[in-house]
Amino acid sequence: MPQQPHHHGPLTSIRQDEFQGHSIVIKTTYEVTVDGVPLTAPLTVSNDGHVHCHALPTYEFLSATDTIRALIENFPDDFPAGDGNGGHPNHNAHGTDHEGGV
């Protein structure tokens, strides 16, 4: 994917609107992982609810899930092939230092 500034923690998109004399602020927070790895590509939501990603500037998505799927399709080298675990991290590979380890 095109290099993006590294974000630490969840990504927050802020939408603002004025309606009948009221100021509306909506903060949408995304904490996205793919195969257990945090996704750092910034996602934003427009006032009409469409999701945008700077890595795919000419695309507009109806959901965050569709956005992530498009990132995986368009940048496959940034998302190594899954391990057959349905995208879930292999917790056994982490050792025995935590509950549930082998």
N, C-alpha and C positions, 0 to 999 in steps of 0.2 A: 504494500500500500504506500502511497505517497507519505513521506515523513510528516508526522504531526507532532506538535509539542506534546511531551509526555505529561499526562495528567495523573495525579495521585488521588485515589479515592473515586467516589461516584462522579459521573458527569451530570451537570445540572443545566437544563434548558429553561430559560425564563421567557414567558409570554406575557404581554401587557395589552390591555384593552380599556377603552372608556365606553361605558354604556349607561345611558340615562343619568348622567352626572356622577356615576360611580367609577372609581378606578379599580380595575381588576388586575391582579398579578397571580399568575399560575406558574409554580416551579415544578418541573418534572425532572425527577432524578433517575438516572440509569446507572446500574452497576452490572455490566455485561461481562461474562466470561465465555470463552469458547474452549472446550476441552480443559476447563479448569484454569485457563490463562486469561488474565484481565485484558479486555479490549480497550485500547487507548484512543481509538478513532472517535472524535467528538460527534455526538448526535444532537440535533436540535429539532424542536417541534414547532411548526408554524401555528398561527392562530386558528387555522382551519383543521389542525390536528395531524397534518402530514409530517412525516419524519424525513429529515435531510441528514446527509453525512458529507462532510467536506471531501472525503476520499472519492466520492461519486457525485460530483457537483451537478451533473445534468439529470440525475435521477430524483424522483419523489416517491415516497413509499407510504402505504396506508398503515403500516405497523413497524415497530422496532424489529420484530422477528423477520419480516421481509427484508429489512435493511441489512441485517446481519447475514442472512442467506445470500444476498447480492454481493456483499463483501467477500464471502467465502468463494463464490463463483468467479468473481472478477480478479481476485488476488489469491489464487490457490497456493502459491509458494509461501504466503504468510500464514497459511493454515495447513500444517502437515497432515497427511492422511490419518484418519482416526485409527484407534487400536482395536476396533471391533467391540468396544465397550459402550456403544451408543452415545459417545461423547462425554461419558462420565469419567472423571479422573480415576486412575488406578490407585486406590488408597493403599493397596498392599505394597506399592513401590516406595512408599514414604518411610518404611522401616517400622520399628516397634515402639517408638517413643510416644505414641498416642493411642487412645482407646480404639479398638477395632483393628489394630495392626496385627500382623502375623509374626 
